[in-house]
Amino acid sequence: MTKEKVQNIALSPNGSAVRILDQTRLPGEVVYLDLTDRGAMYEAVKALRVRGAPAIGIFAAYCVYVLARGYGEDEFFARLDEDCDYLISCRPTAVNLARQTERMRALAHGMEGKPVPEIVEALGREARAIHDEDIAMCRAIAEYGLSLLHEGDTVLTHCNAGPLATSEYGTGLGPLLLAAERGVKLSAYVDETRPLLQGARLTAWELMNAGVDCTLICDNMAALAMGQGRIQAVLAGCDRMAANGDAANKIGTSGAAIIAKHYGVPVYILLPSSTIDLSCPTGADIPIEIRDGEEIRSLWYERPMAPAGVKCWDPAFDVTDHELITAIVTEKGVVRPPYDVNLQKLFG
């Protein structure tokens, strides 16, 4: 596969639209969409055309800016607040969505009384700053994460925590991509990640693009691979981390961590500080998004593969208990237990 970098989120050249790589079309097609209205922006997040907690945060910031360009002076703050609330309501688990949207809202309200064009210009600068900050954070996370691995290691990945879910190196995939750049040989077993197949469709595509040796497996094959000594570490991203180190991530992450604990395989959660929610005491306080069961019954199949009308329960995330996590990797360094103390020291 040709090595190439893709940009998953950006502004259109004239700044009038948010341009995204439609991840629902990967890996078969590389299709970009220009979004200008809030309905299309909401749908893009809900349908996972743009996904990954940091990426959703960057996307939301650009959305606020693009939408604000169309507000009249008299209605500016009323429409800003309405659209911010609307965007935040889209997905409840990933903290970056609300955090970056509120950052944009606070900036605008802090400039009340100034000319609207000046406020809009400041929103554009802030959105770009949020994106640039994420790029720098991902690079630092990749560096710290790579320090935990050794040449020849094979890791297990779950879901997708590469550039498609963030920017540049990603979080959970960052050490693998940085290693490939430096000629350090690492390889990966890639959980397909049912029911949305982010591992099969996205992680495998990104790793192959980067020249990383990877092997696709079904989620329920990870236990055998660990038991046979094929895996030396589990790398995962995170959509929201509680103050005690509990980590909400794509459904199945908790199961992989439980298996890893049994076989003595270290589990590393890699995330930017923007994903840590110190106002959330434990994982039990993190809202879990429940999605349409049709994803289980029929999505990705040519025809439905379950009985018509069967009930489905489709939680998008689970919570990995902090006691299962060997270390947390952030842009400020590697955090070890006790997480409730050390996360507060670093980010409180």
Backbone torsions as a table, in degrees:
resi	resn	phi	psi	omega
1	MET	NA	139.3	179.4
2	THR	-67.6	131.5	176.2
3	LYS	-75.6	125.3	179.9
4	GLU	-153.7	149.1	176.1
5	LYS	-98.8	137.1	177.1
6	VAL	-116.2	148.9	177.1
7	GLN	-106.2	117.2	-173.2
8	ASN	-85.2	-23.8	-179.7
9	ILE	-142.1	135.6	175.7
10	ALA	-164.0	171.4	169.0
11	LEU	-88.5	149.3	171.7
12	SER	-63.3	160.9	-175.0
13	PRO	-53.4	-35.2	180.0
14	ASN	-94.7	2.9	175.8
15	GLY	77.6	8.7	-174.9
16	SER	-90.6	-6.2	-177.6
17	ALA	-146.1	155.6	171.0
18	VAL	-93.9	124.3	-178.4
19	ARG	-100.9	124.4	179.5
20	ILE	-126.6	152.5	169.0
21	LEU	-83.4	120.5	-177.5
22	ASP	-74.2	102.9	-174.1
23	GLN	-74.4	-13.3	176.2
24	THR	-72.3	-15.1	-178.2
25	ARG	-95.3	-10.5	179.1
26	LEU	-78.7	151.8	3.4
27	PRO	-91.2	-1.9	-173.9
28	GLY	-70.1	-35.1	-176.3
29	GLU	-135.3	143.7	172.4
30	VAL	-105.9	103.5	-173.2
31	VAL	-124.9	128.9	177.2
32	TYR	-104.6	143.4	178.7
33	LEU	-121.3	138.3	172.9
34	ASP	-103.6	118.0	-175.0
35	LEU	-109.5	130.9	-176.7
36	THR	-124.8	-18.0	-178.5
37	ASP	-119.3	156.2	-170.4
38	ARG	-67.3	-30.2	178.0
39	GLY	-62.9	-43.8	178.5
40	ALA	-68.0	-34.9	178.3
41	MET	-66.2	-45.0	178.5
42	TYR	-60.2	-46.8	-179.1
43	GLU	-63.0	-35.8	-178.5
44	ALA	-63.4	-37.8	178.0
45	VAL	-75.0	-46.1	-177.0
46	LYS	-62.0	-39.4	-178.4
47	ALA	-86.2	1.3	178.0
48	LEU	67.0	27.4	170.8
49	ARG	-67.2	-33.9	168.1
50	VAL	-123.3	135.1	-172.2
51	ARG	-155.5	168.1	-173.6
52	GLY	97.3	128.1	-172.0
53	ALA	-54.8	-51.7	179.8
54	PRO	-62.9	-39.5	-179.6
55	ALA	-64.2	-38.8	178.7
56	ILE	-64.3	-37.0	177.4
57	GLY	-64.0	-45.2	177.1
58	ILE	-61.4	-46.1	179.6
59	PHE	-57.8	-46.4	-178.5
60	ALA	-60.8	-40.2	179.1
61	ALA	-61.9	-45.0	177.6
62	TYR	-64.8	-36.9	179.0
63	CYS	-61.8	-44.7	179.7
64	VAL	-59.0	-42.8	179.4
65	TYR	-63.8	-48.6	-178.2
66	VAL	-62.4	-43.2	179.6
67	LEU	-65.3	-40.0	-178.2
68	ALA	-63.2	-26.8	178.1
69	ARG	-61.8	-21.6	-176.6
70	GLY	-101.1	3.2	-178.6
71	TYR	-83.0	143.0	170.7
72	GLY	-77.9	162.3	-175.5
73	GLU	-63.2	-43.0	-176.2
74	ASP	-70.0	-28.7	-175.3
75	GLU	-103.1	4.5	-167.0
76	PHE	-54.6	-57.4	-173.0
77	PHE	-73.5	-32.3	177.0
78	ALA	-64.1	-44.6	179.8
79	ARG	-71.2	-36.8	177.3
80	LEU	-58.3	-48.7	-178.5
81	ASP	-64.3	-41.1	-179.7
82	GLU	-63.4	-44.5	-178.0
83	ASP	-71.1	-36.5	177.1
84	CYS	-62.8	-45.5	178.5
85	ASP	-60.6	-40.3	-179.2
86	TYR	-63.9	-45.8	-179.5
87	LEU	-64.9	-42.3	-178.2
88	ILE	-62.4	-31.9	-176.0
89	SER	-71.4	-9.5	-169.9
90	CYS	-66.7	-50.9	-178.5
91	ARG	-137.5	119.6	-170.3
92	PRO	-83.2	-19.6	-170.3
93	THR	-83.1	-45.7	-176.0
94	ALA	-71.3	115.7	-173.0
95	VAL	-72.1	-27.4	-176.7
96	ASN	-60.4	-33.3	-179.2
97	LEU	-57.7	-52.5	180.0
98	ALA	-70.1	-40.8	-174.6
99	ARG	-62.3	-47.4	-177.2
100	GLN	-75.2	-32.9	175.3
101	THR	-63.3	-44.3	179.2
102	GLU	-66.5	-33.0	176.3
103	ARG	-62.1	-43.0	178.3
104	MET	-66.8	-42.7	-179.7
105	ARG	-62.1	-45.0	-178.8
106	ALA	-62.4	-39.0	177.6
107	LEU	-60.4	-46.9	-178.3
108	ALA	-62.9	-47.0	-178.6
109	HIS	-66.1	-28.7	176.5
110	GLY	-69.6	-12.4	179.9
111	MET	-109.0	13.3	179.8
112	GLU	-53.8	137.4	-178.0
113	GLY	99.7	-17.1	177.6
114	LYS	-89.6	160.4	-179.6
115	PRO	-58.9	140.6	-178.3
116	VAL	-56.8	-44.3	178.8
117	PRO	-57.1	-33.9	178.8
118	GLU	-68.7	-39.6	177.6
119	ILE	-64.8	-44.8	-179.1
120	VAL	-62.2	-42.0	178.6
121	GLU	-61.7	-40.3	178.7
122	ALA	-65.7	-36.4	177.1
123	LEU	-63.6	-39.1	177.6
124	GLY	-63.2	-42.6	177.9
125	ARG	-63.7	-40.5	-178.3
126	GLU	-65.9	-41.6	179.0
127	ALA	-61.9	-42.5	178.6
128	ARG	-66.3	-35.7	178.2
129	ALA	-64.5	-40.9	177.7
130	ILE	-59.8	-42.6	179.0
131	HIS	-65.0	-46.6	-179.1
132	ASP	-63.3	-38.4	178.4
133	GLU	-61.9	-40.2	-179.7
134	ASP	-66.4	-39.8	177.7
135	ILE	-58.9	-46.0	-179.9
136	ALA	-65.4	-40.4	179.7
137	MET	-63.7	-42.9	-178.6
138	CYS	-64.0	-39.0	178.5
139	ARG	-63.0	-43.9	-180.0
140	ALA	-65.7	-40.6	178.1
141	ILE	-61.5	-42.4	179.0
142	ALA	-60.7	-41.7	179.5
143	GLU	-63.0	-49.2	-178.9
144	TYR	-65.8	-39.6	179.8
145	GLY	-64.4	-41.0	-179.5
146	LEU	-63.8	-29.2	179.9
147	SER	-65.9	-16.3	-179.3
148	LEU	-90.9	-7.5	-175.4
149	LEU	-110.7	165.9	-179.3
150	HIS	-128.2	149.6	178.2
151	GLU	-52.5	132.6	179.8
152	GLY	93.0	-8.2	179.4
153	ASP	-65.2	149.7	170.3
154	THR	-118.6	131.2	-177.6
155	VAL	-114.7	159.2	171.7
156	LEU	-101.2	132.1	173.4
157	THR	-111.9	155.6	176.2
158	HIS	-138.5	139.5	-175.6
159	CYS	61.1	-145.1	179.7
160	ASN	-138.0	119.9	179.1
161	ALA	-131.5	43.4	178.1
162	GLY	-104.3	-161.5	-179.8
163	PRO	-56.3	-30.3	179.4
164	LEU	-63.8	-27.8	-177.8
165	ALA	-96.3	-6.8	-176.8
166	THR	-144.0	-115.4	174.2
167	SER	-154.8	150.4	179.2
168	GLU	53.6	-109.3	-170.8
169	TYR	-80.0	-19.0	-173.3
170	GLY	81.4	-165.5	178.9
171	THR	-114.1	-77.5	-177.5
172	GLY	-61.3	-28.7	178.4
173	LEU	-94.0	-8.3	-175.2
174	GLY	-53.5	-47.1	-179.9
175	PRO	-60.5	-36.2	179.8
176	LEU	-67.9	-41.8	-177.9
177	LEU	-71.3	-38.8	177.7
178	LEU	-67.4	-39.1	177.5
179	ALA	-60.5	-41.9	179.8
180	ALA	-62.1	-39.4	178.2
181	GLU	-61.8	-34.8	-174.2
182	ARG	-95.0	1.7	179.2
183	GLY	77.7	16.4	176.3
184	VAL	-85.8	126.4	-174.5
185	LYS	-86.1	110.3	171.2
186	LEU	-126.6	156.7	176.6
187	SER	-137.1	171.1	-173.8
188	ALA	-143.3	140.8	160.0
189	TYR	-94.4	128.2	-174.4
190	VAL	-108.2	110.1	171.9
191	ASP	-61.4	132.0	179.4
192	GLU	-62.8	-31.9	175.4
193	THR	70.2	76.2	173.3
194	ARG	-69.9	152.2	0.2
195	PRO	-94.3	-3.9	-174.0
196	LEU	-95.6	-6.6	172.1
197	LEU	60.3	37.0	178.5
198	GLN	-63.0	-32.4	178.0
199	GLY	-68.9	-48.1	-178.3
200	ALA	-66.5	-43.2	-173.6
201	ARG	-83.6	-37.8	-167.9
202	LEU	-109.8	-53.1	-177.8
203	THR	-63.6	-46.8	179.1
204	ALA	-59.4	-39.6	179.4
205	TRP	-64.2	-45.1	-179.6
206	GLU	-66.2	-43.7	-178.0
207	LEU	-67.1	-41.1	177.1
208	MET	-63.8	-40.0	177.4
209	ASN	-59.2	-34.8	-177.3
210	ALA	-88.7	-1.6	179.8
211	GLY	79.1	22.3	178.7
212	VAL	-90.5	129.9	178.1
213	ASP	-65.6	121.1	-178.2
214	CYS	-140.9	150.8	-179.6
215	THR	-129.6	124.0	-179.1
216	LEU	-82.6	133.5	176.2
217	ILE	-133.4	157.5	170.3
218	CYS	-71.9	153.1	-176.6
219	ASP	-55.7	-36.9	-175.2
220	ASN	-82.0	9.6	175.9
221	MET	-97.9	-8.4	-174.7
222	ALA	-63.4	-37.0	-178.0
223	ALA	-62.0	-43.8	179.1
224	LEU	-63.5	-44.2	-179.1
225	ALA	-61.0	-42.1	178.4
226	MET	-68.3	-41.6	-179.9
227	GLY	-62.2	-29.3	178.6
228	GLN	-88.4	3.9	177.7
229	GLY	75.8	20.5	-177.8
230	ARG	-79.6	-16.1	-171.8
231	ILE	-123.3	129.2	-178.8
232	GLN	-102.9	-11.6	178.6
233	ALA	-164.9	153.5	171.8
234	VAL	-109.6	126.5	177.0
235	LEU	-114.1	128.4	178.5
236	ALA	-142.7	152.9	172.7
237	GLY	-87.0	-161.0	-176.6
238	CYS	-160.4	140.0	177.0
239	ASP	-98.2	-26.6	171.0
240	ARG	-161.3	131.7	176.4
241	MET	-113.6	131.2	177.9
242	ALA	-79.5	169.2	-175.6
243	ALA	-63.2	-23.8	-179.7
244	ASN	-92.1	3.4	178.5
245	GLY	95.2	-4.2	172.5
246	ASP	-60.3	138.2	-171.8
247	ALA	-124.6	117.2	174.2
248	ALA	-86.3	125.2	178.8
249	ASN	-147.3	178.5	-176.5
250	LYS	-49.5	140.4	-178.7
251	ILE	-51.1	132.6	-177.3
252	GLY	108.2	-18.6	179.5
253	THR	-64.1	-42.6	180.0
254	SER	-60.4	-43.0	178.9
255	GLY	-61.3	-42.1	178.4
256	ALA	-62.9	-38.3	-179.2
257	ALA	-68.9	-37.2	177.7
258	ILE	-63.7	-44.1	177.8
259	ILE	-62.7	-43.0	-179.6
260	ALA	-61.4	-40.8	178.1
261	LYS	-59.3	-42.0	-179.4
262	HIS	-61.9	-39.3	-175.2
263	TYR	-96.8	5.4	177.4
264	GLY	72.1	29.1	178.6
265	VAL	-96.0	127.7	-178.9
266	PRO	-67.0	145.0	178.7
267	VAL	-116.2	121.1	179.6
268	TYR	-115.6	125.7	175.2
269	ILE	-103.0	123.5	-175.3
270	LEU	-113.4	127.0	-175.5
271	LEU	-160.9	152.8	172.6
272	PRO	-79.5	158.8	-179.1
273	SER	-61.0	-23.4	179.3
274	SER	-65.3	-14.5	-179.3
275	THR	-95.7	-7.5	179.2
276	ILE	-87.5	125.2	-177.8
277	ASP	-112.9	90.5	-177.3
278	LEU	-70.7	-12.4	175.8
279	SER	-81.2	-7.9	-179.5
280	CYS	-103.6	109.5	-171.9
281	PRO	-61.8	-48.7	-176.6
282	THR	-141.3	172.5	178.1
283	GLY	-61.9	-25.3	178.8
284	ALA	-65.1	-17.9	-179.2
285	ASP	-93.4	-0.1	-179.6
286	ILE	-88.4	123.2	177.4
287	PRO	-68.6	136.9	-178.8
288	ILE	-106.9	121.1	179.7
289	GLU	-70.0	130.3	174.5
290	ILE	-106.4	125.2	-174.5
291	ARG	-105.9	172.1	-177.3
292	ASP	-64.0	125.9	-178.8
293	GLY	-62.7	-12.2	176.9
294	GLU	-61.4	-24.0	175.5
295	GLU	-59.4	-33.8	179.5
296	ILE	-82.2	-42.0	-174.1
297	ARG	-69.9	-42.0	-167.3
298	SER	-139.7	-15.6	-175.2
299	LEU	-62.6	136.3	179.6
300	TRP	74.2	-1.0	175.2
301	TYR	-99.3	148.2	174.0
302	GLU	-66.6	-31.4	174.5
303	ARG	-143.3	155.6	-178.1
304	PRO	-54.5	140.2	-177.5
305	MET	-113.0	19.5	176.0
306	ALA	-136.8	157.6	-179.8
307	PRO	-59.3	138.6	178.4
308	ALA	-57.7	131.9	176.1
309	GLY	84.7	-1.6	178.8
310	VAL	-64.7	139.0	179.2
311	LYS	-70.6	144.3	178.8
312	CYS	-130.8	147.0	170.9
313	TRP	-121.9	121.0	-169.7
314	ASP	-129.9	71.4	174.3
315	PRO	-70.8	136.0	-177.4
316	ALA	-79.7	-23.4	-173.7
317	PHE	-135.7	159.4	163.1
318	ASP	-131.9	173.4	-176.3
319	VAL	-115.0	122.5	175.5
320	THR	-87.0	119.7	-179.1
321	ASP	-61.9	140.4	-176.6
322	HIS	-59.2	-26.1	-179.9
323	GLU	-69.5	-15.3	178.2
324	LEU	-90.9	-7.8	-173.2
325	ILE	-97.6	123.0	-179.1
326	THR	-73.1	-42.9	179.1
327	ALA	-158.8	153.2	176.1
328	ILE	-110.5	128.1	-176.7
329	VAL	-108.2	120.6	179.6
330	THR	-124.8	175.7	178.1
331	GLU	-69.0	-14.3	179.1
332	LYS	-98.6	-0.8	177.9
333	GLY	134.7	-176.3	-179.5
334	VAL	-92.3	125.3	-178.6
335	VAL	-103.4	129.9	178.2
336	ARG	-110.5	164.0	176.5
337	PRO	-62.0	155.3	0.2
338	PRO	-78.4	125.2	-173.1
339	TYR	-68.3	-35.4	-179.1
340	ASP	-62.0	-31.6	178.1
341	VAL	-83.2	-47.6	-170.9
342	ASN	-77.5	-31.1	172.9
343	LEU	-65.6	-40.9	179.1
344	GLN	-64.5	-40.4	178.3
345	LYS	-60.3	-41.3	-173.9
346	LEU	-82.3	-35.9	-171.7
347	PHE	-124.6	-2.6	-173.2
348	GLY	-67.4	NA	NA
